[in-house]
Amino acid sequence: MDDSLDRQRDRLDGLTRRVAAIGFTGLVAMAVLTMFDASMRYLGLPRIPGFSDFGEVIYAVVIASCFPAGLLQGHNVTIRFLGKGLGRRGAAWLETFGATLTLAFFSMLVWQFLLLTLDYQKNDRVTGTIEMSVAPWWWLTTAIMAMCIPVQVLVLIQRLRTAITGRGDVPSGAGM
């Protein structure tokens, strides 16, 4: 079981890192385009037509792309002072509880993203300037956010295994 979970984690880790790298590349591209657009405005030259429209759809994808890798690598906000007082085993159970709440939160969040995306699709929502369809970009954003569910399920299974068996890694700072 340990080998299977570790292999799944490694596969997910590679995938989530690639998604995050693509998102980061999109962020860098938007930063370069922002500098170009600002320079054009400063020089009194024509700006990029509909530039704000691209930002409207790209930033959602860029931000969403960070969540799966962040969850898998444990970069979410965590307060571990209580776990320190409960010892290693108590900290492991608190981590399991936190992972369960995180899974519930992301499940609700993905559901809301799905409803929003369906609404954009149904109403054929477009951006304000160049009237670019918003729905395809939100389908991509929703798909990336949906990756968080299996990632967090794996995190929860690992936390539960550690809490039950007492073996495995308790995140640093917990139960020390």
C-alpha positions, 0 to 999 in steps of 0.5 A: 500500500505504501508503494502504491500511494507513493507512486500515485503521489509521485505521478500527481506531483509531476502533473501538478508541477507541470500545471503550475509551471504552465500557469507561471509561464502564463503569469510571466507572459502577462507581466511582459505584455503588461510592461509592453502595454504600459510602454506603448501608452507612455510613448503615446503609441497604440496599446494592445487592443483588448488587453484587459480582456485577456487578463480577465480570463488568463488570471483565473487560469494562472491562479487556479494552476497553483492550487493542486501543487500547493495542496500536494506539497502542503503549502497551504496555510496551517496553524500547528501550535495545538499539534505541538502540545498534543504530541506526534500522534495527536498532531497526526489526527489534527492533520487528518482533520485539517485534510478532511476540512480542506477536501470539503472546502475544495469540493464545495469550491469546485462545485461553485466553479462548475455552476459559474462556468455552466452559467457562463456557457449557457449565457454565452458570456463574453469579455467587454472589449473584444467580445472573446468567449469567457466559457472556454477559459473558465472550463479550463480553470474549473478543470484545473480546480477539479484536480484539487479533489483527487490531490486532496483525497491522496493527502487525506489518505496519507494523513489518515494512514499516519494517524492510524499507524503512527508511521509516516511523516507528520508535517514539520512543526506538528507534534514536535 
